[in-house]
Amino acid sequence: MATINIPCSSVILPTKAELTNIFIQLANSPYDEVKEALDDIDKLLGNFPVSVPRPLYNELDIPEIEWEKRITAMVQEYHNYVGVRILEIVNKVVPIDFEIPVIGGLRIDILKIWSDPSYIKSIKKITCENIDTIYALVPDQYKTYDGRYGLDSKELQCDVAFSYIMSQLNGGILGLIMNGISGAIDVFDEIWDTLGLPSFAGFDFTDPTSLVQSILADQTKSVQDKLDALSNIAIGPFSLIDALGGEFDTSIDIAERDMNRLLEKLQDFIQEYPTYLYKVYMESIAKFLDAIGLGKILEFIVFDFCDFLSLIGMPKSITLESVLEIAPLTNSSVASLPTISNISVDRSGSLKYIATQGQTEFTGVDIHGNSGLNSKPRFVFINGTKKIPGVILSSEVLYSDNTITISAGTNEGDTIFILD
């Protein structure tokens, strides 16, 4: 009997090597019991990953490639899911257009991906039906399976094009999040200025695209030399082999597949690493997000890959009657990618109340269980508009006896944010 543990990594930048290594070996197992266990996992996952149809291919039947594609899709969809959830929260303050242009005039509604299981599969169907046109628009450095490294397959070219589309979606989501947070800062500029928080400093790393292009175009290099050079290309402090999580053994060991794996990770990590950096920035402005009613974003900043795998139904282990040894990764000396721990919001010197209809007085314990209105505060923000509290009875916002009184009254759900 054997128990195969399926890793559930609590990381913000998931790598796919460990999961892929396990599932490729399971997919190649000769035991019927293992095939049944994989079928059971497939049923547990249901519609997930949403961007991978069943069957994956019409003309090809290669289980290890299919499971690798599913795991790649899970990583891409993790970033997509978290980004969409953040955008839904931002949309309450700053209107968001949830349609993102990707390639060849195609626009994708990122909300519909998660509300209609057939939607993204229909996008892939469109991609495959128009593969010659769409594949031609994929940047040349990401193209594989078109014969340049030995294998020519329209179905696998469709994978390449669709994976590029999913990568562009994640890049578009990051752009929308950045624009949305910038818009929220503009709307609540008085709170922002009062808190004195840092502006976003930008992304401090070199885009490796031109280096990749020069490596691929170098006719003096063998395919293996190119693979070795690509593996060591860095985005920020991390190489592509770090981003993959290591090397793993496959039964189908061809240069085209090795090249596709690296270039696919390149296109994804160029989007994923900046997204991580921007999450770190949002962590630094947690007090502002909390103050303006966007505090729930913080839950999704720390929503990790293990949370996502649990959400979509991935089991934590498989128990088999057969004895099956899973070979470890052949290269585990890669750098560990960073993560973000639970975020604690510094609420010192501030109180926040949510008004009921007509409420005029605010005192005592706030919505976070804090209290301490022991002297006249510097500012009171009513739905983000700054008021300077007075002590004269006719004041629009009056401080007296550890109580803030708003003479005009408030509406249901108004936010009252008080800063010492």
N, C-alpha and C positions, 0 to 999 in steps of 0.2 A: 504494500500500500504506500502511496506517496501523496503528500500534500504540497501543492504548488502555490506558493504565496505570490499574489499579484500586487506589485508595489503600488502604493497610494501616496505619492510624494506631496508633502505640504509645501509647495513652492509656487512662486508667482511667475517664474520663467521656467516652465516645464521642459525637460528634454525627453526625447522619445526612445532613446536607445534601450533603456532597461525594460520597458514594456514591450518594445518591438522584439527584443532578443528572446523574451519568453514566448510570445505568441507565434513567432516564426518557428520555433522548435516544436511548439504544440501543433501548429499547422502541418508540420512535416512528419509528425509521429505516425508510425504504421498501425497503432492501436485504434480499433473502432471505438473503444471507450473514450479516447481523447477526442476523436471527431464528434462524438455525441456531446461531450462536455463543451466543446466550442459551439456546437449548435445551441446548447442551453444558454450559453453566454449571449449568443446572437439574439435569442428570444428575450432575454432579460434586458438587453439594450434597446429593444424595440425599434423606434425611429432613429435612434442615435447610433453613430454620428449622423446628423441630419443631412450632411452634404454627400453621403455615400449611398448610392442606390443599391438595391438587392435585385438581381445580381449586379456586381460591380461592372462586369464586362459582358458583352454579347457573344464574342467569339473566343475569349480567353478564359481559362479556368486554372488559375495559379493561386492556391490558397495563401501561400506565404506573402505574395505580393499584395493580395487583397487585405490581409490583416495588417500589413505595414501601412497601407493606404488608410485603413480605418483609424489607426493610432495617430498618424499624421493629422487626419481630419479632427480627431478629438482635441489635439493640441491647438489647432487653428480655431476650432469652435469654442474652446475654453476662453481664448482671448476675445472672440466675438461676443460670447454670452456676457462676460463681465462688462465689456464696453457698452453693450446695449443697455444693460441694467443701470449703469451709471448715467447714460444719456437720458433714460426715462426719468430719472430723478432730476437732472439738470433742466429738463423740459418743463418742469413745474415753475421755473423761474425765468428761463430764457427759451423761447420757441426754437425747436430743433426740426430740421428737415431730415427725415429718416431715410431718404433715398440717396444712395451713393453711386456716382458714375464709376464704372470700372474699366471697361475696354470696349472699343467698337460701338460706342453709343449706348451700351447696355447700362441700365440703372437698376439697382437692387434695393428693395425695401428691407432694411435690416430688422425691422420689427416683425415683418411677415415671416422671416426665417424661423422665428421661435413660436409663431402662432399658427402656422400652416405647414405641417410636415411635408406636404407635397411641393411646396413653393421652390425651395432651393434645388430639389431634384429636377424640377422642370427647367431651372436655369442651366443645370448641367446637360440636360437633354438638348436644349437649344445650342449649347456650346458644341456638343458632339455632332449635331446635325449640320453645323456650319464651321466645322473644325478647320478647314483650309483657310477660310477668311479670318477666323479669330486667332488661330495659331500664328498666322503671319504678323499679328499685332503684338504678340508676346515679345518682350525685349530679347534680343538675340542671346544674351548671356545666360538666359534661363532655359533655352530650348534644348531638349533631348528627345530621344526616340524618333528622330527623323533621319537616321542613317549616318549622322556625322560621327558617331562613336561605334557604329556597327549594327544597331538594331533600328528597324523602321516599322512603326506600328501606329496606325491612326487612332486606335483606342487608347494607347498609352500617351499619344500626343494630346488627346482630349484631357487626360489626367493632368498633364503639364499645364495646359491652358486654364483648366478649372482651378487648379491649385494656385495659379497666379492670380486668378480672380478673387479667391478667398483671402489671399495675402493683401491684395489691394483694398478689400473691404476693411480689414483690420487697420490698415494705414489710414483709410478714410474715417474710421471710427475715432482714432486718436485725434485727427484734425478737428472733428466735431466736438470732442470733449474739450480740447484746448480752446476752441472758439467759444464754447458754452461757458467755461469757467471765466474766460476773459469778459464775456458779456455779463456774467453775474457780478464780477468785480465792478464793472461800469454801473450796473443798476444799484448796487449797494456800496457806492464809492465812499460814502461818509463813514460807514462801518469799517471798510477796508483801510482808509487813511488813518482812522482812529487807532486801529489795532497795530498799525505799523509793520505789517508782515512783508516778507521778501517777494519781489517780482520774480517771475520765472526767468532763469538765466540762460535757457536754451540747451541744446544738445551738444555736448562737448566730445564729439568723436568724428573720425574721418569716414566719409562714405567710401567703401572699398570698390565701388562699381568699376571705376576705370582700371584698377589693378586686376580685377577679375577678367575684364575684357582683354587686357594685355596677356594674361596667362593663357587664356583660351585661344588667343590668336597666334601664339608663339609656335611656329611650325617646327622648331628645333626640339621641342619638348615632346616626350612620349605621353600617352594618355595617363599612365601611372605617375609620371612626373607632375602632370597638371593636377591630378588628384591630390598628391602630396602637398603641392603648393597651395591649393585651395583650402585644404584642411587647416592650414596654419594662418589663413587670413583672419584678421581680428576686426570685430565691431566693438568699440570700447575696449575693455581689458580682456575680452573673451574671444577665443578662436572659434571657427566653425565646428571643429570637433568637440569643443567644450559645449557649444550650443546643442549639438546632437546628443551629447552625454556619453560619448565613447563609440567604439566600433563593435559590431556584432557579426556573428557568423550566419551566412545564408547558404542555402543549397544552390540557389541561382546566382552565381557570382560572375557578373558580366560588367564590363566597364561602363556601359550605358546606364545601368542601374546605380552603380556607385556615384557616377557623375550627377545623375538626377537627384540622388539623395542629398548631396552636398549643395547643389545649386538651389534646390527647393528650400533647404534650411536657410541658405543665404537670403533668399527673397523674404522669408518669414521673419528672420531675426532682425533684419533691417527695420521692420515694423515693431517687433516685440520689445527690443531693447529700449528704444525711445519711449514706448508705452510704460515700461517699468520705471524709467527715469521720471516720467511725468507723474506717475503714482507716488513716487518719493516726494515730489514737489507738493502734490495735494496733501500728503501727510503733514508737510510743514505748515500748511495753511488750514489745518483741521479746525482751529478755533473759529476762523471766518466761516467755513462751510457749516459748522454747527450753529453759528449765530444766525445765519440767514435761512435756516431750514433745510440745508442740504447735507446734514450730518449723516444721513443713511448711506451716502457715497462711501463713507469710511468703512462700512461693512463690506463693500465690494472691492475696495482697495486690498483688503486682506483675505478675500475669498480666493482660496488657493486651488491648485489642480486636483488635490485629493477631494476637496469639497465638490468639485465639478464631477469627478468620476463617481462619487457617491450619488450625486443628483441624477446622473444618467443611468444608474443601475449596474455599474461595474462591480462584480463580486470581489471580495478581498482574497479569496483563495479557491482552489479547485482540489478536491480530494479524489484520488484515483485508486482503483484496485491494483493497477499495473504499477510497477516500479519504473519511474521515469526521472532521469537525472537531467536537469537543465544546466547546460554549460554556461558559465559566467561570461560577462562581457570580456572581449579580448584586450580591451584597453580601458582600464578604469582609472587611469592617471590624469583624468581631465579635471579642469577647475570646477569647483562647485559654484553654480550660479546663485546670485543673491536672492533673498526673499524679503518680505516685510512682515514683521510681527504684529500682534494686535496693537491698534493705535489707541492711545489714551489722550483725550482732549484736555488741554489745560484750560480749565474754566475759572481759574482764580481771578478774582476781581470782577466777575460778571454774574448776572442772574438772568434767567430767561423764563418768561411766562407766556402761556397761550390763553388769549382772552375768551370769555364767554360773551354772548350777546349783551351789550349795554354795560359790561363791567367797567367800573371806573377806578377801583382801588386794587393795588398789587403790593403784596407784602408776604412775609413768611417764606416758606419753602417753595423753591421754584420747580420746574418740571424735571430737573436732574437731582432733586433732593438737597440742593444747596440753599443756604440762607446767609444773611449777614448784611442786610441793608441798615447799617448802624449810623450812617451819616449821609449827607446829601451827595449823591453820585455826580460824576462829571457830566455824563450824557445818558439820555434815555432815547432809544431808537424805537419808533412805532412803525412796523413794517418797513424798516430800513431807513426811515427818515429821522434825522437827528433832531432832538429837542434838548434844550438846556434847562434842567429843572430849576424852579425857583422856590422861594419860601414864603412868598406873599400869596394870600388866599386867592387872588384873581389870576394866578399863574396858569397858563395852559397845561403845564405839567408841574404839579406841586409836590414837594417833598416835605413831609411832616410826620413825626412819631413813627419813624421806620417804615413809612408807607409812601408809595408813589400814587398820586391821584391824577387821573387824566380827565380834565373837566368836560371834554366833548363826548366822553364815553367811547367805547370800542365796539367792533363787530365780532361775531363768532369767528374764531380762528386767527384773529390779529396776533402778531408776534410783538411782544414787548421785551426788548433786550436792554439791559441796564449795565453800564460800565462804571466802576468806581473811578 
